[in-house]
Amino acid sequence: MKPASLRSERGSRKGRADGDRSFLARFVIALLGLAFAVTFLFSLTAGASDASVVSVVGSWFQTGNSGTDALSARDSIIIYDIRLPRVILGSLIGASLAVSGAVMQGLFRNPLADPGIVGVSSGAGLGALSVIVLGNTVLAPVMALLGLYSLPLAAFVSALAFTFILYTVATRRGQTSIATMLLAGIALGAMATAYMGVLTYIADDRQLRDLTFWLLGSLAGASWMKIAATTPFIVVALLVSPFLARGLNGLALGEATANHLGIPVQRFKIIAIIAVAAATGASVAVSGVIGFVGVVVPHLLRLVIGPDHRYLLPASALFGASLLLLADAVSRTVVAPAELPIGIVTAAVGAPVFLWILLRKRGILDL
């Protein structure tokens, strides 16, 4: 009787552990919201400035120039004209990359799917690079027609094409092969890299300096103009993502079950792919290729709050934004007064975590 009772107790504990985690998920989302606010303020004041969090927050409520916590003219320019656009853009990009990773993982039903790893980011980079290098020659009419939105639109179209190719190659009869997906992603990434190499070869000296830093990922060129150009794409993709939660939950049970639940699977896949391409394309267009955010953030959150996308998607947005802001703060301060490309920071953290995910998936690690 004793062994049976022990087994029953263990089973009940396991049931509680694997059961409804909605309360925990809401609690974690609230904590992540608080963490994002703190990280936002920290990133806004970190660096070569005398401004503190107290003085910055105090300046928001100051009605005149007599306040003791008023920012100096120099600090005000640094905070509001240089840092604030950078922090806002970093928040949008971090949220979009993390949500894109969560959507792709749900769509492919595999925790290794990520825009950066499977070649979608490289495809977006190819579109953006084409506009940067050829914008004054071959693509001059397009630049004249689209103006400010040329770069994000080119990245979006290219990312969309790469995503559709990846999905078509890796999926057969509703089943996605992880090996095929990774191999197809490697092939697409290599193809995009080859074309980007050609564009880099024909670039002039000024473009070459910009491209070298851009390919490693950076928020150094953040401006209000870039925010205006990319925000519509990213915000629309982020606003669409909560409406994808039910479909992603249904797909986790298989396409046949999702159909029985009333989910229009094919139309849903197209909407999800377009959302991922829009978010990834716009992000890559202004920040370059920043890897591993989309694979690390959703996977770590899934371990804590479970696979329910109603909570996973907003949690990924908050965690991704906070993580990228922290990485940007590190990139600005670790080798000051120089600046380390943010893609190096995210790769240094994300690559070991990605390796751990691979080992854990194969059963080598049972953590």
N, C-alpha and C positions, 0 to 999 in steps of 0.2 A: 504493500500500500504506500509505503513511504516513497519509493522511486516514482510511482505513478503520480503522487501528489506533487513531487518535485517537478516532474515533467509538466504537470498542469500549471504550476506556478510560473515556470519558465515560459510556457506558451502564452500565458496571460500577459506577462511582462513584455514579451516580444510583440504581442498584439497591440499593446499600448504604445510601444515604441514605433511600430510601423503604421499605426492608425492615423486618426485625424490629428493634423498638426496645424490647424488653422489658427488657434490661439497663439501658438508659438510663432507662426509666420507673421501675424499682425504685430506681435511684440518686437520681432526682429526688424520689420519694416519701420516701426516707430524709432527704434534705436538707430537704424541706418539713416533715417531722416535727420535725426539729431547729429549724427556723425558727419553727414554731408554739410550741415550748417557750420559746424566747427571747422571742418576742413576748408570750406569756402573762405571763411574769415582768415584762417591760418595762411592759406595760399595767397590771399590778397595782401597780406602784410609781410610775408617772408621775403627776404632779399635786402638789397642795398637801399634801405630807406629807414628813417627814424620813426616812421609812423607805427603805432601800436594798434592792437585790436580795439582797445578802449577809445583811442583818439579817432579811429575810423568810424566806429559805431556812434561816438559822440557827435561827429560831424554830420551824421544823418539827421540828428534831432536839433542841431544848432540853428537858431534863427537869426543870429548876427555874428559879428566878428569879435565879440567880447568873451566868448566861451574859453575856458582854460584848456579844453581838450581840442581846440581848433587845429586843423591841419595847416601846415605852412603851405605857401604857394607851390614850392617845389614838390612837397609830398603829395599835395592835391593832384598835381599833374601826373606824378608817377602812379598814384593809386587809381585815378579815374580815367586817365587817357591811355595808360600802358597796361597796368595790371588787370583792371576790371574787364576789358574785352578779352584778355587772355584767359582769365578764370572762367568767364561765361562760356567762351568757346571750348575750353577744356572740359567743362561740365557737360555740355551738349555732346561732345565727341565721346567722352567716356561712357555716358548713358547710352548713346546710339550703338557703340561697338558691343557693349555688354548685352543689350537687348537683342541686337542682331545675332550674337552668338547663341543666346537662349532660344530664339526663334528657329535658327538653323538646326540646333541640336534636337528640338522638338520635331521639326519637319523631317529630318533624316533619322530620327529616333536613335541618336548616337551622341554620347557626351564629347566626342572628339571633333565634331563639326564646328568650324569657326571660320569667319570670312578671311582671316589672315592666313590660316593654315591651308585651306583648300583652294586658294588662288583667287578668291573674289576680290580681296584687297589689291592684289597685283593687277587684276583686270581694271579696277577703278583707277589705279595708278597709271596704267597705260593710257587711259582716256584723258586724265588730267595732264600727263606729260606731253601728250600730243598737242594740247591747246597751248601749253607753256612754250614749247619749242616752235610749233608751226603757226602760232596765232597771228604772226605778222606776215606770213607768206601764204601757204596753201589754205589755211583755215581763216584767213582774214575776213572773207564775207560772213562766215559763221559768227566770228567775234563781233563784227559790226551789227549783225542782226540780234544777237542774244545779249551782248554787252556784259554786264556784271554776272549774269548767270551762265556764261559759256563754260567756265571751269567745272562747277558742280554738275551741270547737265551732261557734259562729256564724261565725267567720272561715273555718273549714274547710269548712262546708257551702256558704257563699257562693263560696269559691274553687273548690270542686268543680263547682258549677253553671256558673260562668264558663268553666272549663277544658273541660267537655263541650260547651258551646255553641261555643267557639272551635274545637275539633277538628271538630265536625260541620260548621260553616260552611266551614272552610278545606280540608277533605279531600274529594276526590272520586275514587272508584275507586282508593283507596290512595295517591293522589298529593296532596301538600299544596302549594298555591300560596302562595309567600312573599308576593306582593302581596295576595292575599285574606286571609292570616293577619294581616299588619300592619294592613290596613284594618279587618278585623273586631276586632282588638285595640284600635284607636283608637276604634271605635264602642262597644265594650263599656266601655272606660275612660271615655269621655265620658258614657255612661249612668250608670255608677257614680258619677262625679263629680257629675252632676246630682242624684242621690238623696242623696249625701253633703252637697251644698249645702243641700238642704231640711232635713236633720237638723241641720246646723250652724246654720241659721236659727232653729230652734225650741229650740236648746240654751240653757241658762241661762249666766250669766257664769262660774261655776266650770267647767262642762263646756267652755265655749268656749275658755278659756285652755288647758285640757288638750288639746283637739282641735287647736288651732293648732300646738302644738309636736309633737303626735303625727303629724300629717299630713306633717311634714317629716322624720320619722324620728328616733328618739332612744332611747338606752338609759338615760336618766336615772332612769327609774322602776323600774329592775331591783331585784328583791327575791327572797328565797327562796320566797315564796308564788307569784310569777310563774313561777319556775323549776319549781316543783312542778306548776303548771297546764299548762305548755307542753312540758315535757320528754317526757312519754309520746308525744305526737304527733310531735315532731321525732326522737326516738330511734328510734321504730318505723320512720319513713320512712327514716332513715339506715341502719338495719339491713336494710331490704328492698332498698335500692339495689344492693348487690353482686350480688344474685340477678337483677337486671335487666340485668346487663352482657351476658350471652350473647344475650338477646333484642334488645338495642339494637345489638349487633354484627351480628346477623342482619338486622335491619331496614335497616341501612346498605346491604345488597346488594339491597334491594327486598322487598316483601311476599311475592311469589311464591317467591323463594329462601328467605325465612325460613320459609314453610310447608313447603318441601321439607326444610328442616333439622330439622323437627319442633317448631317453635315455634308454640304456639297464639296466633296474632297478635292476634285480637280480645280474648281474655281477658288477654293480656299488656298490651295498650293500656289496658284498664280498670284493671289493677293499677298501671301506671305513672302514670296520671292521678290515681288516688286518693293515691298516694304524694306526688306533686307538690303536690296540693291540701292534704294534711295538713301537709307541711313549710312551705309558703308561708303557709297560713292561721294556723298557730300562731305563726310568726315575725312576721307583720304584726300579729297581735293584741296583742303585747306591745311591739313596737318601732316600729310605724307603717310607712309605706311607705319602704323603702330600695332604691333602684334601682341597676341596672347591675352589681351583683355577679354575678348569674347569667349575664350575657352575656359579661362581660370575662374572668372566671376560666377557664371551660372553653375559650374560644377561644384564649387565650394558652397554656394547657397543651397543647392539641391541636397547636399549632405545634411544640412541643418534644418531646412524648412520643408523638405520634400519636393516632389516633382510637380505639384499643382501650379500650373502656369498663371492662375489668377493672382497668386502671391509671388511667384518666381520672377515674373516680368517687371513689376514695379520695384521689387527688391534688387534686381539686377541693375536697373537704371540708377538707383541711388548708390549702390556699391561701386558700380563702374565709374560714375562721376567722381566719387570720393577717391577711388584708387588712382585715377588719372591725374587728379589735382595733386595728390601726394607725390606721384612720380614726377610731375612737372616741378613741384617745389624742390625735390631732390636734384633734378637736372639743373636748376638755376643756382643752387647753393653749394653742391658738392665740389665743383671745380671753379668756384667764383674767383675772379670776375668773368671767367669764360662760362660757356653754357654747354652742358652735355646733351646730345640729342635724346629726346624722351623715349624714342624707340629702343635705345640701348638699355635704359632703365627697365622698361616693361619686359624686354627679352631676358634680362638678367634674373628677374623674379619669376616670369612666366614659364620659361623653358624648364627649370627643375620641376615646377608643379605639373606641367604637361607630361614630363617623363614619369612622374609619380602616378598620374592618371592612367598612362599606358600600362605600367606595371600592376597597378591595382585592377585594371580591367582584365588582365591576363591571369589574375589570381596569385601573382608573385608576392604582392603585399596585401594583407588583409586588415588594413587600418581603416 
